[in-house]
């Protein structure tokens, strides 16, 4: 029987016991098992609160062992001596060296390997396979099974694939055995990184805008926001390991779609380093949270004859040319631990190319995709995006940067700038 869970991270237990399972990679991938490779269960610091997790991100500092158990193939449990001083179990690309030193003594002493010479080979086979989150404070205790889906030198990400009920006095061996039984659920969405995500609304851009009133430099602001997320000041969000920050620059040529009424919006040609253009096509009648967005890539447009291209490709549409611009954008990529949704916190500065030098600076918060996990729920996108925007807004206020939260688009800025230039 599967216990109920809450997609927004609420509702189960009064505290969460967390156990990192380090085991042979053959438990997750089709590999020949390594002889004598133990299944180590490392108790981590418990988590206060009642929330479930779509994903967890463990850095080296998060894997400090509070207790260590070994589960054998027959379901037996052996307790290992705890290190005399706090030691991290995992250090990015392998077991922490000091932790290995401890295990070289602890495993043979507990009779968990045949001889001391086999210890190093057995330990070399281990990697982070699962994270178990046990909610023991409810009338019906349950455990979430999070499988490892990404390993980077800076940490590992685990994603919820299953959840099961159990007795209140279930021991570590029972929990681990049950977790391995359920681990195959969503397996190929977890162990293959290219399968890990789903986008809920195809060709729909979902984003909020915070327009900076003050003349704030966006690179220092980006670093400040990034640091705040890394320090845990954005509760429930963590930066995307290995893709925390991306930087962008565009030269862009803009056209407003005036008619027909059901096609109005903004078309923009973005120059590429290879001499081609990408056409970004947005359809929206007014600034809004959701806008239709599609692209054409690799366009060859001799002489920058954008009007000619539009006339040939879209003869049914009426266009008005707007000022071109240069755009620099720094994206902090974050994930929600509670919902699995991925977002961008995107600091953005555009400078018009019409000779006026007018600028606009914004911080956009944009939904990108969702990590596949047990309990995926697309209805939580808007609320989690709004929560993230509120955290960004509070961070700006803390820096003393005046800003207006809303949906003010680049198209509106270009229109307003054109009207100002005509006065």
Order of alpha helices (4+ residues) and beta strands (2+ residues): beta-beta-beta-beta-beta-beta-alpha-alpha-beta-beta-beta-alpha-alpha-beta-beta-alpha-beta-beta-beta-beta-beta-alpha-beta-beta-beta-alpha-beta-alpha
